[in-house]
Amino acid sequence: MKTSLKLHRLQRGMKQSDLADLVNVRRETIGRLEQGAILPIIASGHGFGAGVRHHRRGPVQF
């Protein structure tokens, strides 16, 4: 199950490492999320969900 994460990331001109830094995960985690190898709910246990919630106040929203 692939996600639209890559599409949204590329539309904003971001590299995987940029997004990973933003949500406080490793770049490899972003790659696995984009490929559907892991589900976001699993990644949220590693800080992904908290980073996204925090950043929703800023200009980049997914």
Backbone bond lengths (Angstrom), bond angles and torsions (degrees), N, CA, C in turn:
res aa  C-N    CA-C-N  psi(-1)  N-CA   C-N-CA  omega(-1)  CA-C   N-CA-C  phi
1 M - - - 1.451 - - 1.529 108.95 -
2 K 1.318 116.25 106.24 1.454 120.00 178.14 1.521 109.61 -84.63
3 T 1.331 115.11 156.20 1.456 120.30 179.73 1.521 109.65 -113.12
4 S 1.314 116.86 173.04 1.461 121.27 176.81 1.532 110.86 -92.62
5 L 1.315 116.42 11.00 1.462 120.87 -178.56 1.530 111.58 -56.76
6 K 1.329 117.06 -45.45 1.468 120.25 -178.95 1.527 111.11 -61.68
7 L 1.316 116.46 -44.20 1.462 120.69 178.99 1.524 110.87 -57.79
8 H 1.321 116.92 -48.39 1.464 121.06 -179.52 1.531 111.25 -64.70
9 R 1.321 116.09 -39.91 1.469 120.44 179.63 1.527 110.27 -63.41
10 L 1.326 117.17 -46.44 1.460 121.23 -178.87 1.530 112.01 -66.77
11 Q 1.329 117.00 -36.38 1.469 120.17 177.79 1.524 111.51 -60.74
12 R 1.312 116.26 -26.25 1.465 121.33 -179.90 1.526 112.57 -96.09
13 G 1.337 115.77 4.37 1.459 120.28 177.91 1.522 113.81 68.69
14 M 1.318 116.38 29.95 1.462 120.72 -177.51 1.521 110.87 -101.98
15 K 1.326 116.74 145.64 1.454 122.77 170.34 1.525 107.67 -88.40
16 Q 1.331 115.95 163.05 1.457 119.35 177.00 1.519 110.65 -56.52
17 S 1.323 116.91 -39.43 1.468 120.22 -179.12 1.527 111.61 -65.95
18 D 1.339 117.76 -33.47 1.471 120.73 177.14 1.528 110.60 -63.51
19 L 1.334 115.48 -47.78 1.456 119.79 -179.83 1.525 111.03 -66.37
20 A 1.317 116.37 -40.07 1.469 120.32 178.97 1.524 110.78 -60.13
21 D 1.323 117.27 -44.32 1.466 120.89 177.60 1.528 110.60 -62.36
22 L 1.322 116.04 -39.50 1.461 121.19 -177.81 1.530 112.24 -62.98
23 V 1.331 116.44 -38.77 1.465 119.77 -176.41 1.530 112.79 -106.51
24 N 1.326 115.71 9.02 1.465 121.87 172.82 1.529 113.81 62.96
25 V 1.343 115.26 47.87 1.465 121.41 172.74 1.525 107.72 -132.71
26 R 1.332 116.02 171.96 1.467 120.12 176.73 1.521 109.99 -77.20
27 R 1.334 116.29 153.57 1.458 121.59 178.63 1.527 110.83 -57.36
28 E 1.318 116.89 -36.90 1.458 121.33 179.75 1.533 111.87 -61.18
29 T 1.319 116.48 -32.37 1.469 120.61 177.90 1.522 110.26 -64.83
30 I 1.324 116.80 -41.82 1.469 120.49 177.96 1.527 109.82 -62.36
31 G 1.319 117.15 -44.62 1.462 120.98 178.13 1.511 112.14 -59.26
32 R 1.316 117.26 -43.61 1.466 120.84 179.34 1.521 111.64 -66.98
33 L 1.322 116.66 -37.13 1.471 120.06 176.40 1.528 110.12 -64.29
34 E 1.331 117.00 -44.14 1.458 120.94 -179.35 1.527 111.86 -63.31
35 Q 1.320 117.13 -35.19 1.466 121.52 -179.10 1.521 112.36 -83.50
36 G 1.320 117.05 -9.92 1.449 120.46 -178.61 1.517 113.07 81.12
37 A 1.332 116.93 13.46 1.462 121.08 -179.27 1.521 111.68 -71.74
38 I 1.316 116.73 -27.43 1.461 122.10 174.32 1.518 108.12 -133.38
39 L 1.302 116.20 155.59 1.452 121.05 179.84 1.519 110.39 -95.64
40 P 1.330 118.27 146.35 1.469 120.85 -179.09 1.514 113.90 -54.64
41 I 1.328 118.85 -32.51 1.458 119.82 -179.25 1.532 110.64 -64.41
42 I 1.328 117.07 -32.97 1.465 121.28 176.42 1.519 109.06 -69.29
43 A 1.322 116.47 -43.86 1.461 120.31 -179.04 1.522 111.36 -66.51
44 S 1.334 118.16 -27.98 1.466 119.62 -178.08 1.520 111.49 -62.45
45 G 1.317 117.65 -24.93 1.453 120.67 176.02 1.508 112.43 -70.17
46 H 1.324 116.13 -13.59 1.457 121.23 -179.71 1.523 111.88 -106.44
47 G 1.311 117.73 17.34 1.462 120.41 176.37 1.514 115.05 102.13
48 F 1.333 118.29 -10.31 1.456 120.24 -176.63 1.521 111.96 -60.08
49 G 1.310 117.27 -49.17 1.464 120.86 -177.65 1.513 112.83 -61.32
50 A 1.313 117.43 -41.37 1.466 121.01 -179.16 1.517 110.82 -64.21
51 G 1.324 116.97 -39.70 1.462 120.47 -179.99 1.512 111.86 -65.33
52 V 1.310 116.52 -40.29 1.458 120.18 179.94 1.515 110.54 -67.46
53 R 1.325 117.11 -44.70 1.467 119.41 178.83 1.519 110.56 -59.18
54 H 1.297 117.34 -43.97 1.459 121.17 -179.19 1.519 111.01 -63.17
55 H 1.327 116.64 -40.81 1.456 119.21 -173.93 1.527 112.92 -81.15
56 R 1.296 119.31 -10.94 1.465 120.29 179.76 1.518 111.46 -60.71
57 R 1.306 117.24 -17.71 1.478 119.97 176.10 1.520 111.15 -77.00
58 G 1.328 116.52 -14.63 1.461 121.36 -177.46 1.518 111.40 -96.97
59 P 1.341 117.10 -170.84 1.451 122.20 -172.75 1.528 114.86 -76.63
60 V 1.328 120.27 -18.80 1.464 121.28 -176.96 1.512 108.88 -103.67
61 Q 1.326 115.56 118.29 1.464 120.43 178.32 1.507 109.08 -126.98
62 F 1.328 117.17 139.16 1.453 122.08 177.61 1.495 109.69 -117.25
